[in-house]
Amino acid sequence: MTMDKPLVVLVSPALAESNNGNWQTAKRWQHLVRAHYRLEIVKQWQAGDSRPAAMLALHARRSAESIAAWSASFPGRGLGVVLTGTDLYRDIEFDPCAQRSLALAQQLVVLQDLGLGKVPMAYRDKSRVIYQSSQTRAALKKTRRHLRALMVGHLREEKLPQTLFEAAQRLDPAQGILIDHIGAGLDSALADQARHTMANCPHYRWLGALAHDKVLARIQRSHLLVHCSRMEGGAHVVMEAVCSGTPVLASDAPGNVGMLGLDYAGYFPTGDAAALVDLLCRCRQDMVAANSTLARLQAQCALRAPLFSPLAEQTALLALLDQLLST
């Protein structure tokens, strides 16, 4: 019976209306553990609720209040904290609330293997990697008349969409490279830049926010996913592209390298629009060749795909919850 399953509260700073990576993670984890645990997703946990057997919190800083309240209410009771990109590559270096969350947690989770290197040495023994997962979707046959690149990410500074805007401006429409850009205009100045780019570059389209199923369909139909982020914990959209047979051009931010591997051939220096354009042009110019850049990237992504299988994520997540309930 459902009520016999242990209840775990999952604190997520973002709920369904945000349609971002935190929410997708929370929703997927709720589904993956449903046969063994009841996972209740909340934006903030209130002290006084004695029902949960354990807590998982996404984001050391943004969930810090809930983490502290849980630790004060249930000292030593299972508390896991999942570290995001802004946690790993910014907040835990100087934010006292984020640092306290690390100390209070019984278990820490990072979402790609290079993330472990950013966890303070004192907490490494209680840290683990859980790669996020996506269902495998068949790679679609795509036109050779043009190359369609897609960026997915809400318009905010951490995603560095300025790199894509500049790349679009450097491209000539006659080169046959089309760029679609999905994401809500969370930063009004960046939204204005997107509109300006669209007005001046007929090969660039900003599509705004789309439902997740529509995003997945566009990833599947694109030749390439472009991921310009300067700060990542382990981007959802990267593993969704890999599992769709769509290769990735990514900034060399550590969170991307931790997802795609040290020897991946599709990196460009973070913020370097000229290098991104060079990669796009190479993919466009030799896309018909069997040993093309595009084919090489696709083969490398296929080798990484098993890391992002739902079974692997489910197994790792259940092991985490089992350990939290044993503390």
Rosetta silent file (secondary structure, phi, psi, omega in degrees, C-alpha in Angstrom):
SEQUENCE: MTMDKPLVVLVSPALAESNNGNWQTAKRWQHLVRAHYRLEIVKQWQAGDSRPAAMLALHARRSAESIAAWSASFPGRGLGVVLTGTDLYRDIEFDPCAQRSLALAQQLVVLQDLGLGKVPMAYRDKSRVIYQSSQTRAALKKTRRHLRALMVGHLREEKLPQTLFEAAQRLDPAQGILIDHIGAGLDSALADQARHTMANCPHYRWLGALAHDKVLARIQRSHLLVHCSRMEGGAHVVMEAVCSGTPVLASDAPGNVGMLGLDYAGYFPTGDAAALVDLLCRCRQDMVAANSTLARLQAQCALRAPLFSPLAEQTALLALLDQLLST
SCORE:     score description
SCORE:     0.000 S_00000001
   1 L     0.000  149.718 -177.049    0.000    0.000    0.000 S_00000001
   2 H   -57.414  -41.255 -174.783    1.139    3.564   -0.723 S_00000001
   3 H   -69.291  -15.408  178.798    0.993    4.610    2.926 S_00000001
   4 H   -80.284  -14.913 -179.043    3.425    1.821    3.873 S_00000001
   5 L   -79.185  139.973  176.909    6.206    3.374    1.815 S_00000001
   6 L   -59.716  142.430  178.528    8.586    5.726    3.644 S_00000001
   7 E   -94.950  127.179  174.465    7.896    9.393    2.954 S_00000001
   8 E  -118.411  129.661  176.832   10.799   11.530    1.712 S_00000001
   9 E   -92.666  131.564  178.822   10.368   15.262    1.300 S_00000001
  10 E  -112.750  113.877 -179.984   12.153   16.763   -1.715 S_00000001
  11 E   -89.807  120.340  178.462   12.792   20.496   -1.469 S_00000001
  12 L  -126.168  123.196  178.586   13.026   22.134   -4.892 S_00000001
  13 L   -61.884  -20.677 -179.191   13.442   25.905   -5.299 S_00000001
  14 L  -120.414  133.242  175.992   11.572   25.582   -8.595 S_00000001
  15 L  -108.843 -167.035 -168.171    8.189   23.929   -9.088 S_00000001
  16 H   -55.776  -37.244 -174.546    6.233   23.091  -12.235 S_00000001
  17 H   -65.962  -21.023 -179.957    5.610   26.674  -13.326 S_00000001
  18 H   -78.523  -28.728  177.473    9.355   27.298  -13.639 S_00000001
  19 L    50.219   45.433  179.948    9.851   24.474  -16.157 S_00000001
  20 L  -119.062 -172.977 -175.483   13.596   24.380  -15.463 S_00000001
  21 H   -62.799  -39.226  178.910   16.189   21.744  -14.649 S_00000001
  22 H   -59.525  -45.255 -179.799   15.468   21.667  -10.914 S_00000001
  23 H   -66.081  -42.389  179.268   11.812   20.931  -11.543 S_00000001
  24 H   -61.266  -39.339  176.946   12.573   18.288  -14.173 S_00000001
  25 H   -63.344  -48.820 -178.615   14.926   16.577  -11.726 S_00000001
  26 H   -59.265  -46.741 -178.181   12.363   16.650   -8.912 S_00000001
  27 H   -64.418  -42.826 -179.159    9.571   15.303  -11.089 S_00000001
  28 H   -66.361  -42.540  179.743   11.739   12.551  -12.569 S_00000001
  29 H   -63.722  -37.849  176.515   13.060   11.456   -9.173 S_00000001
  30 H   -58.421  -41.328  179.412    9.516   11.253   -7.836 S_00000001
  31 H   -69.785  -42.562 -174.024    8.694    8.881  -10.695 S_00000001
  32 H   -66.754  -31.286 -175.034   11.864    6.782  -10.399 S_00000001
  33 L  -102.492    5.187 -169.363   11.457    5.936   -6.706 S_00000001
  34 L   -61.085  -26.403  179.718    7.667    5.599   -6.579 S_00000001
  35 L   -73.576  -17.063 -174.408    7.744    1.805   -6.173 S_00000001
  36 L  -119.944  -30.062 -175.587    9.823    2.140   -2.978 S_00000001
  37 L  -138.148  152.462  166.385    9.258    5.633   -1.549 S_00000001
  38 E   -94.072  122.522 -179.141    6.702    8.392   -1.494 S_00000001
  39 E  -111.483  114.886 -177.907    8.475   11.542   -2.640 S_00000001
  40 E  -104.494  119.059 -175.684    6.654   14.762   -1.766 S_00000001
  41 E   -92.530  126.321  178.755    7.940   17.834   -3.640 S_00000001
  42 E  -135.141  156.488  176.012    7.777   21.173   -1.815 S_00000001
  43 L   -81.450  -32.175  178.467    9.329   24.583   -2.358 S_00000001
  44 L  -149.093  137.362  178.636   10.048   25.004    1.350 S_00000001
  45 L   -94.803  134.008 -178.429    9.809   22.587    4.263 S_00000001
  46 L  -101.108  129.482  174.453    8.114   23.805    7.418 S_00000001
  47 L   -57.957  144.327 -177.746    9.295   22.688   10.845 S_00000001
  48 L   109.642  -16.808  176.610    6.593   20.782   12.688 S_00000001
  49 L   -87.190  104.864 -174.821    5.900   18.274    9.928 S_00000001
  50 L   -93.814    4.240 -174.698    7.023   15.012   11.524 S_00000001
  51 L   -70.957  -43.689 -172.114    5.884   12.720    8.695 S_00000001
  52 L   -66.623  144.052  175.737    9.002   12.517    6.467 S_00000001
  53 L   -88.083  -21.354 -179.420   11.630    9.894    7.165 S_00000001
  54 E  -158.556  166.064  176.931   14.270   11.818    5.228 S_00000001
  55 E  -128.497  137.841  165.142   14.860   14.990    3.217 S_00000001
  56 E  -114.343  132.550 -179.905   16.485   15.610   -0.145 S_00000001
  57 E  -124.640  125.539  173.489   17.165   19.257   -0.929 S_00000001
  58 E   -86.855  120.612  174.778   18.068   20.619   -4.351 S_00000001
  59 L    91.909  111.027 -178.272   20.446   23.585   -4.020 S_00000001
  60 L   -65.372  -38.687 -177.765   22.601   24.226   -0.956 S_00000001
  61 L   -84.611  -51.815 -173.343   21.969   27.992   -0.882 S_00000001
  62 L   -70.190  -23.367  176.132   18.410   28.400   -2.117 S_00000001
  63 L  -101.781   14.221 -172.591   17.126   25.538    0.054 S_00000001
  64 H   -60.115  -37.340 -178.316   19.290   26.527    3.040 S_00000001
  65 H   -64.237  -43.482  177.851   16.365   27.578    5.233 S_00000001
  66 H   -66.289  -39.603  178.965   14.638   24.218    4.816 S_00000001
  67 H   -61.271  -45.940  179.938   17.919   22.357    5.349 S_00000001
  68 H   -65.495  -40.594 -179.868   18.582   24.231    8.603 S_00000001
  69 H   -64.411  -41.490  178.805   15.010   23.728    9.824 S_00000001
  70 H   -63.099  -47.127 -177.569   15.189   19.993    9.149 S_00000001
  71 H   -63.030  -36.444  177.933   18.537   19.624   10.898 S_00000001
  72 H   -70.580  -35.200 -178.513   17.273   21.530   13.938 S_00000001
  73 H   -77.844  -37.876 -174.393   14.091   19.449   14.086 S_00000001
  74 L  -132.771   70.918 -178.571   15.681   16.061   13.434 S_00000001
  75 L   -55.962  125.320  177.458   19.404   16.139   14.300 S_00000001
  76 L    83.986   -7.979  178.387   21.140   13.303   12.503 S_00000001
  77 L   -78.678  144.286 -170.318   18.058   12.176   10.567 S_00000001
  78 L   -42.232  115.933 -179.848   18.748   11.478    6.892 S_00000001
  79 E  -134.591  115.849  176.707   19.464   14.696    5.006 S_00000001
  80 E  -112.879  137.259 -179.739   20.806   14.734    1.462 S_00000001
  81 E  -121.301  126.875 -179.607   21.776   17.922   -0.382 S_00000001
  82 E   -99.408  122.224 -174.224   22.098   18.041   -4.175 S_00000001
  83 L   -91.437  126.497  178.745   24.616   20.635   -5.352 S_00000001
  84 L   -90.531  179.279  179.209   23.770   22.702   -8.417 S_00000001
  85 H   -62.834  -43.505 -179.923   26.134   24.612  -10.686 S_00000001
  86 H   -68.738  -28.023  171.700   25.749   27.883   -8.819 S_00000001
  87 H   -63.643  -56.153 -171.115   26.418   25.990   -5.568 S_00000001
  88 H   -66.141  -42.346 -168.345   29.582   24.308   -6.831 S_00000001
  89 H  -106.051   11.602  175.766   31.082   27.101   -8.869 S_00000001
  90 H  -152.937  -66.282 -162.847   30.057   30.121   -6.804 S_00000001
  91 H   -66.950  -40.120 -175.436   28.027   29.887   -3.606 S_00000001
  92 H   -71.191   -9.251  178.206   29.928   27.334   -1.522 S_00000001
  93 H   -80.457  -25.453 -175.039   33.057   29.445   -1.877 S_00000001
  94 H  -143.356  -14.083 -174.064   31.686   32.441    0.003 S_00000001
  95 L   -88.324  118.596 -177.126   28.020   32.066    1.035 S_00000001
  96 H   -62.064  -35.079 -179.523   27.665   31.097    4.741 S_00000001
  97 H   -66.704  -43.631  177.044   24.218   29.565    4.224 S_00000001
  98 H   -63.578  -41.892  179.687   25.448   27.306    1.417 S_00000001
  99 H   -63.902  -38.046  178.685   28.503   26.340    3.459 S_00000001
 100 H   -66.826  -36.594  177.867   26.320   25.466    6.436 S_00000001
 101 H   -59.542  -39.871  177.755   24.160   23.245    4.221 S_00000001
 102 H   -61.553  -42.237 -177.542   27.264   21.223    3.305 S_00000001
 103 H   -68.387  -36.187 -175.259   28.126   20.753    6.954 S_00000001
 104 H   -76.919  -27.840 -173.608   24.591   19.723    7.981 S_00000001
 105 L   -68.125  143.167  169.860   24.025   17.147    5.240 S_00000001
 106 L   -80.776  -30.489  179.014   24.595   13.451    5.843 S_00000001
 107 E  -138.792  140.937  174.713   25.081   12.955    2.086 S_00000001
 108 E  -115.751  144.176 -178.553   26.034   15.340   -0.740 S_00000001
 109 E  -126.217  132.054  168.238   25.216   14.732   -4.394 S_00000001
 110 E  -115.835  159.678 -169.440   26.814   16.207   -7.506 S_00000001
 111 L  -105.413    4.893  173.169   25.437   15.619  -10.986 S_00000001
 112 L  -158.979  156.839 -164.684   28.653   15.034  -12.944 S_00000001
 113 H   -69.014  -27.404  177.052   32.026   13.605  -12.022 S_00000001
 114 H   -70.812  -16.863  178.473   34.085   16.817  -12.109 S_00000001
 115 H   -61.679  -30.188 -179.368   31.710   18.222   -9.485 S_00000001
 116 H   -60.616  -32.880 -179.135   33.373   16.110   -6.803 S_00000001
 117 H   -67.802  -16.802  178.725   36.539   18.136   -7.213 S_00000001
 118 H   -93.999  -10.434  177.047   34.710   21.296   -6.124 S_00000001
 119 L   -75.240  130.150  178.368   33.366   19.787   -2.897 S_00000001
 120 L   -51.820  142.138 -174.276   35.563   20.853    0.044 S_00000001
 121 H   -53.926  -35.006 -177.497   37.926   18.050    1.053 S_00000001
 122 H   -62.445  -20.316 -175.476   36.328   17.762    4.492 S_00000001
 123 H  -113.184    5.354 -176.291   33.063   16.621    2.864 S_00000001
 124 H   -62.277  -35.984 -175.698   34.341   14.399    0.031 S_00000001
 125 H   -65.304  -21.568  179.283   33.737   11.179    1.977 S_00000001
 126 H  -106.635   22.006 -177.734   30.013   11.888    2.120 S_00000001
 127 E  -113.080  149.768  178.585   29.730   12.926   -1.541 S_00000001
 128 E  -148.666  162.036  175.630   28.645   10.923   -4.577 S_00000001
 129 E  -101.626  131.059  168.047   27.815   11.411   -8.264 S_00000001
 130 L  -126.507  106.731  176.194   24.321   10.727   -9.573 S_00000001
 131 L   -70.572  139.222  173.949   24.042   11.361  -13.288 S_00000001
 132 L   -74.584  164.483 -172.768   20.630   12.529  -14.403 S_00000001
 133 L  -133.383  164.557  175.863   18.825   10.458  -17.011 S_00000001
 134 L  -149.655  149.280  174.528   16.577   10.637  -20.025 S_00000001
 135 L   -65.218  141.990  176.985   14.691    8.105  -22.082 S_00000001
 136 L   -72.538  132.037  175.642   16.509    7.148  -25.274 S_00000001
 137 L  -121.120  143.016 -175.828   14.901    8.586  -28.393 S_00000001
 138 L   -63.090  136.909  173.707   15.721    7.468  -31.899 S_00000001
 139 L   -68.784  131.489 -177.585   18.078    9.714  -33.839 S_00000001
 140 L   -91.986  147.893  172.121   16.172   11.227  -36.751 S_00000001
 141 L   -72.413  132.812 -172.710   17.423   11.538  -40.305 S_00000001
 142 L  -121.492  154.158 -179.253   17.997   15.233  -40.947 S_00000001
 143 L   -62.799  153.237  172.944   18.200   17.405  -44.037 S_00000001
 144 L  -104.887    4.233 -179.320   21.542   18.299  -45.619 S_00000001
 145 L   -72.060  -28.176  177.267   20.178   21.533  -47.104 S_00000001
 146 L  -154.286  170.371  174.591   21.078   23.403  -43.945 S_00000001
 147 E  -112.314  126.562  179.613   22.374   22.837  -40.428 S_00000001
 148 E  -108.479  117.830  177.102   19.979   23.584  -37.578 S_00000001
 149 E  -104.910  145.092 -177.198   21.526   24.382  -34.193 S_00000001
 150 E  -130.685  130.530  169.189   19.414   24.687  -31.046 S_00000001
 151 E  -110.831  135.128  178.641   20.156   26.333  -27.702 S_00000001
 152 E  -123.747  119.917  178.682   17.890   25.518  -24.753 S_00000001
 153 L   167.491  132.033  177.545   18.100   27.594  -21.597 S_00000001
 154 L   -58.125  147.887 -176.512   16.204   30.401  -19.939 S_00000001
 155 L   -76.130   97.803  175.949   17.758   33.797  -20.610 S_00000001
 156 L  -149.079  160.250 -168.958   19.875   34.426  -17.519 S_00000001
 157 H   -58.203  -38.739 -176.558   23.494   35.329  -16.964 S_00000001
 158 H   -60.768  -28.510 -178.784   24.644   31.835  -15.949 S_00000001
 159 H   -83.642  -10.183  176.170   23.631   30.470  -19.361 S_00000001
 160 L    49.248   53.973 -179.805   25.696   33.150  -21.162 S_00000001
 161 L   -66.450  -15.203  177.493   23.320   33.571  -24.133 S_00000001
 162 H   -56.832  -31.949  177.941   25.406   36.547  -25.265 S_00000001
 163 H   -61.549  -41.121  179.475   27.781   34.003  -26.829 S_00000001
 164 H   -69.883  -41.252  178.289   24.972   32.737  -29.039 S_00000001
 165 H   -58.035  -46.652 -178.816   23.836   36.263  -29.950 S_00000001
 166 H   -66.412  -38.094  178.122   27.350   37.176  -31.055 S_00000001
 167 H   -61.781  -42.889  178.891   27.737   33.918  -32.965 S_00000001
 168 H   -61.453  -39.495 -179.220   24.516   34.619  -34.867 S_00000001
 169 H   -69.191  -27.171  179.448   25.771   38.084  -35.737 S_00000001
 170 H   -80.159  -18.566 -177.258   29.044   36.645  -37.057 S_00000001
 171 L   -87.762  145.306  172.962   27.270   34.191  -39.367 S_00000001
 172 L   -93.970  133.831  179.221   26.057   35.049  -42.842 S_00000001
 173 H   -53.303  -29.570 -178.270   22.547   33.741  -43.638 S_00000001
 174 H   -69.547  -11.878 -179.291   23.962   32.328  -46.886 S_00000001
 175 H   -74.425  -11.612  176.118   26.118   29.885  -44.900 S_00000001
 176 L    76.646   29.508  176.942   23.088   27.689  -44.299 S_00000001
 177 E  -114.853  117.013 -179.825   23.277   27.610  -40.506 S_00000001
 178 E  -105.281  139.112 -177.708   19.971   28.181  -38.702 S_00000001
 179 E  -123.491  122.334  171.182   19.818   28.861  -34.964 S_00000001
 180 E  -107.950  145.113 -174.853   16.774   28.313  -32.752 S_00000001
 181 E  -135.025  116.746 -179.148   16.832   29.476  -29.137 S_00000001
 182 E  -108.792  133.579  176.080   14.366   28.231  -26.502 S_00000001
 183 L   157.219  145.555  178.289   14.027   29.816  -23.077 S_00000001
 184 L   -72.805  147.959 -179.777   12.028   32.294  -21.059 S_00000001
 185 L   -82.294   68.810 -175.926   13.297   35.882  -20.926 S_00000001
 186 L   -66.382  -30.423  177.023   14.065   35.866  -17.205 S_00000001
 187 L  -106.635  116.007 -173.852   16.552   38.726  -17.627 S_00000001
 188 H   -62.747  -35.744  178.963   14.883   41.632  -19.435 S_00000001
 189 H   -65.865  -40.514  177.837   18.171   42.986  -20.795 S_00000001
 190 H   -69.346  -34.873  176.216   19.042   39.582  -22.283 S_00000001
 191 H   -63.738  -40.398  176.590   15.530   39.301  -23.697 S_00000001
 192 H   -62.372  -40.145  178.084   16.031   42.659  -25.409 S_00000001
 193 H   -64.651  -37.934  178.025   19.308   41.382  -26.858 S_00000001
 194 H   -63.829  -43.406  178.675   17.549   38.270  -28.154 S_00000001
 195 H   -64.302  -40.460  178.543   14.894   40.388  -29.860 S_00000001
 196 H   -62.989  -43.412  179.245   17.578   42.651  -31.344 S_00000001
 197 H   -62.906  -42.030 -179.440   19.495   39.645  -32.658 S_00000001
 198 H   -64.860  -37.213 -179.816   16.349   38.182  -34.191 S_00000001
 199 H   -67.815  -29.914 -175.105   15.566   41.490  -35.902 S_00000001
 200 H  -103.051  -11.700 -176.746   19.032   41.705  -37.434 S_00000001
 201 L  -128.546   98.548 -176.493   19.800   38.047  -38.093 S_00000001
 202 L   -64.263  -14.412 -179.774   17.152   36.210  -40.161 S_00000001
 203 L   -91.112    0.117  178.649   18.848   32.879  -39.390 S_00000001
 204 E  -113.440  132.202  176.398   18.306   33.300  -35.601 S_00000001
 205 E  -129.523  125.834  169.967   14.930   32.719  -33.889 S_00000001
 206 E   -95.148  118.627 -173.201   14.162   33.195  -30.214 S_00000001
 207 E   -98.425   -3.197 -178.423   11.172   30.945  -29.520 S_00000001
 208 E    73.035 -164.232  179.779   10.625   31.820  -25.846 S_00000001
 209 L   -79.562  139.721  176.859    9.654   29.186  -23.283 S_00000001
 210 L  -129.020  156.255  175.164    8.164   25.939  -24.577 S_00000001
 211 L   -62.299  152.552 -173.039    6.629   22.902  -22.877 S_00000001
 212 H   -59.339  -40.440 -179.215    9.120   20.133  -22.124 S_00000001
 213 H   -64.670  -33.725  177.766    7.714   17.703  -24.698 S_00000001
 214 H   -72.360  -34.944  176.068    8.044   20.351  -27.405 S_00000001
 215 H   -62.908  -46.166 -179.695   11.625   21.059  -26.323 S_00000001
 216 H   -60.518  -40.656  179.507   12.490   17.367  -26.599 S_00000001
 217 H   -63.972  -39.393  179.218   10.964   17.182  -30.073 S_00000001
 218 H   -70.469  -36.596  174.353   13.041   20.159  -31.244 S_00000001
 219 H   -59.151  -44.640 -176.722   16.212   18.652  -29.766 S_00000001
 220 H   -64.646  -31.182 -177.044   15.511   15.463  -31.675 S_00000001
 221 H   -88.884   -9.451 -176.854   15.021   17.344  -34.973 S_00000001
 222 L   -86.657  153.372  174.316   18.131   19.527  -34.629 S_00000001
 223 L   -75.009  -34.034 -174.610   21.557   18.687  -36.020 S_00000001
 224 E  -144.162  146.168  163.902   23.281   20.141  -32.939 S_00000001
 225 E  -100.600  133.527  175.226   22.554   21.353  -29.435 S_00000001
 226 E  -107.260  128.865 -178.750   24.553   24.449  -28.446 S_00000001
 227 E  -129.728  103.881 -170.714   25.217   24.930  -24.733 S_00000001
 228 L   -93.111    0.691 -167.776   26.998   28.197  -23.907 S_00000001
 229 L   -52.160  145.098  175.407   26.691   28.145  -20.118 S_00000001
 230 L   -99.178  -10.540 -176.081   29.469   29.554  -17.951 S_00000001
 231 L  -148.213  111.370 -176.170   28.227   27.812  -14.764 S_00000001
 232 L  -139.482  140.239  171.202   26.692   24.326  -14.733 S_00000001
 233 L   -89.415  -26.230 -177.488   26.166   21.576  -12.211 S_00000001
 234 L   154.681   88.744 -165.922   25.245   19.057  -14.914 S_00000001
 235 L   -67.850  128.595  176.069   22.864   20.370  -17.541 S_00000001
 236 H   -53.764  -46.902 -172.045   19.645   18.493  -18.084 S_00000001
 237 H   -66.951  -27.780  178.510   19.480   19.493  -21.703 S_00000001
 238 H   -64.987  -48.303 -179.010   22.939   18.073  -22.477 S_00000001
 239 H   -71.594  -27.267  175.858   22.003   14.542  -21.470 S_00000001
 240 H   -67.150  -37.929  176.377   18.623   14.901  -23.226 S_00000001
 241 H   -66.163  -46.500 -179.795   20.455   15.753  -26.444 S_00000001
 242 H   -57.255  -41.347 -178.246   22.904   12.863  -26.006 S_00000001
 243 L   -79.004   -3.107  175.614   20.002   10.469  -25.473 S_00000001
 244 L  -105.127    3.304 -177.049   18.307   11.823  -28.622 S_00000001
 245 L    73.971   18.669  179.863   21.281   11.191  -30.888 S_00000001
 246 L  -106.106  112.344 -178.584   21.874   14.947  -31.186 S_00000001
 247 L   -68.127  164.457 -170.180   25.529   15.928  -30.637 S_00000001
 248 E  -121.544  136.841  162.966   26.464   18.917  -28.510 S_00000001
 249 E  -105.228  118.529 -171.482   28.667   21.974  -28.950 S_00000001
 250 E  -130.459  148.212  169.590   29.404   23.088  -25.403 S_00000001
 251 E   -62.209  158.819 -178.737   31.459   25.670  -23.575 S_00000001
 252 L   -86.687   26.445  173.123   34.385   24.185  -21.698 S_00000001
 253 L   -59.198  141.858 -174.622   32.791   25.009  -18.332 S_00000001
 254 H   -54.043  -36.689  179.775   33.620   22.177  -15.875 S_00000001
 255 H   -62.573  -32.180  176.713   29.978   21.100  -15.575 S_00000001
 256 H   -75.088  -40.785  179.628   29.842   20.436  -19.308 S_00000001
 257 H   -64.918  -35.905  177.257   33.174   18.592  -19.342 S_00000001
 258 H   -66.313  -24.296  177.367   31.958   16.426  -16.468 S_00000001
 259 H   -85.205  -42.538 -169.269   28.967   15.409  -18.579 S_00000001
 260 H  -100.775  -14.038  176.264   30.637   14.889  -21.959 S_00000001
 261 L   100.751  152.308 -174.559   34.134   13.724  -20.983 S_00000001
 262 L   -65.374  -29.950 -173.893   37.622   15.188  -21.091 S_00000001
 263 L   -98.305   12.425 -178.058   38.356   14.095  -24.668 S_00000001
 264 L   -65.578  140.195 -172.469   35.130   15.360  -26.250 S_00000001
 265 L   -92.902    3.126 -173.642   35.757   17.227  -29.534 S_00000001
 266 L  -107.225   25.087  179.695   32.855   19.668  -29.337 S_00000001
 267 E   -91.301  150.265  168.096   34.062   22.210  -26.785 S_00000001
 268 E  -131.693  150.683  179.866   34.699   25.913  -27.339 S_00000001
 269 L   -57.821  135.608 -177.210   36.234   28.316  -24.781 S_00000001
 270 L   -54.026  126.769  178.795   33.522   29.750  -22.551 S_00000001
 271 L    83.700    0.954 -175.041   32.274   33.036  -24.003 S_00000001
 272 L   -94.921   91.401 -177.750   34.219   32.634  -27.262 S_00000001
 273 H   -65.608  -35.303 -179.912   31.666   33.265  -30.020 S_00000001
 274 H   -62.830  -41.157  178.701   34.300   33.098  -32.768 S_00000001
 275 H   -67.670  -37.022  175.579   35.291   29.572  -31.696 S_00000001
 276 H   -62.769  -44.418  178.259   31.633   28.542  -31.593 S_00000001
 277 H   -60.331  -40.659  179.371   31.155   29.885  -35.125 S_00000001
 278 H   -60.762  -43.652  178.105   34.209   27.939  -36.267 S_00000001
 279 H   -64.824  -43.454  178.238   32.734   24.700  -34.898 S_00000001
 280 H   -59.953  -43.814 -178.848   29.344   25.418  -36.461 S_00000001
 281 H   -67.068  -38.467  177.341   30.948   26.102  -39.831 S_00000001
 282 H   -63.263  -42.752  178.589   33.045   22.958  -39.680 S_00000001
 283 H   -64.244  -38.749  178.664   29.955   20.898  -38.912 S_00000001
 284 H   -68.299  -44.098 -173.431   28.095   22.577  -41.777 S_00000001
 285 H   -68.045  -37.039 -176.124   30.893   22.238  -44.321 S_00000001
 286 L  -114.218   25.235 -175.579   31.575   18.545  -43.854 S_00000001
 287 L   -66.968  -15.449 -179.714   28.174   17.307  -42.684 S_00000001
 288 L   -89.832   -9.521 -176.063   27.859   15.030  -45.735 S_00000001
 289 L   -85.327  144.627 -178.790   31.120   13.169  -45.054 S_00000001
 290 L   -65.131  -33.915 -179.951   31.099    9.826  -43.237 S_00000001
 291 L  -102.877   34.046 -174.929   34.035   10.882  -41.069 S_00000001
 292 L   -70.953  165.295  173.118   32.720   14.402  -40.542 S_00000001
 293 H   -56.001  -43.460 -179.189   33.020   16.481  -37.393 S_00000001
 294 H   -60.749  -44.336  179.911   29.298   15.961  -36.884 S_00000001
 295 H   -65.117  -38.269  179.088   29.635   12.171  -37.158 S_00000001
 296 H   -64.691  -43.565  178.940   32.570   12.163  -34.737 S_00000001
 297 H   -63.585  -40.423  179.887   30.638   14.175  -32.156 S_00000001
 298 H   -62.922  -41.422  179.152   27.637   11.897  -32.524 S_00000001
 299 H   -65.201  -40.454  178.471   29.813    8.824  -31.946 S_00000001
 300 H   -65.494  -39.649  177.774   31.382   10.364  -28.845 S_00000001
 301 H   -64.653  -38.880  179.649   27.959   11.247  -27.450 S_00000001
 302 H   -60.922  -34.015  178.425   26.750    7.691  -28.070 S_00000001
 303 H   -69.855  -26.945  179.423   29.584    6.399  -25.876 S_00000001
 304 H   -85.278  -20.155 -172.123   28.428    8.679  -23.012 S_00000001
 305 H   -54.417  -38.476 -179.969   24.738    7.805  -23.333 S_00000001
 306 H   -59.649  -25.497  176.426   24.798    4.776  -20.954 S_00000001
 307 H   -61.402  -26.954 -171.213   25.765    7.124  -18.105 S_00000001
 308 H  -105.870   26.325 -179.964   22.392    8.829  -18.529 S_00000001
 309 L   -79.643  143.989  177.986   20.127    5.760  -18.503 S_00000001
 310 H   -57.974  -35.577  179.830   17.040    5.825  -16.223 S_00000001
 311 H   -64.957  -41.577  178.929   18.049    2.480  -14.690 S_00000001
 312 H   -64.100  -42.629  179.467   21.472    3.822  -13.698 S_00000001
 313 H   -66.910  -42.967  179.741   19.936    6.936  -12.153 S_00000001
 314 H   -60.681  -44.716 -179.805   17.232    4.938  -10.366 S_00000001
 315 H   -61.186  -45.155 -179.676   19.781    2.519   -8.899 S_00000001
 316 H   -66.833  -39.013 -179.045   21.983    5.358   -7.634 S_00000001
 317 H   -68.413  -42.687  178.466   19.037    7.306   -6.234 S_00000001
 318 H   -64.896  -37.501  176.672   17.593    4.323   -4.359 S_00000001
 319 H   -62.352  -39.423  177.447   21.025    3.593   -2.888 S_00000001
 320 H   -62.490  -49.558 -177.462   21.175    7.202   -1.654 S_00000001
 321 H   -64.591  -39.365  177.932   17.710    7.051   -0.077 S_00000001
 322 H   -60.386  -39.787  179.494   18.406    3.668    1.521 S_00000001
 323 H   -69.478  -40.202  179.056   21.524    5.124    3.127 S_00000001
 324 H   -62.234  -38.313 -179.096   19.702    8.254    4.314 S_00000001
 325 H   -75.483  -13.845  179.024   17.025    6.133    5.978 S_00000001
 326 H   -90.416   -7.057 -179.562   19.648    4.067    7.738 S_00000001
 327 L   -91.874    0.000    0.000   21.162    7.130    9.477 S_00000001
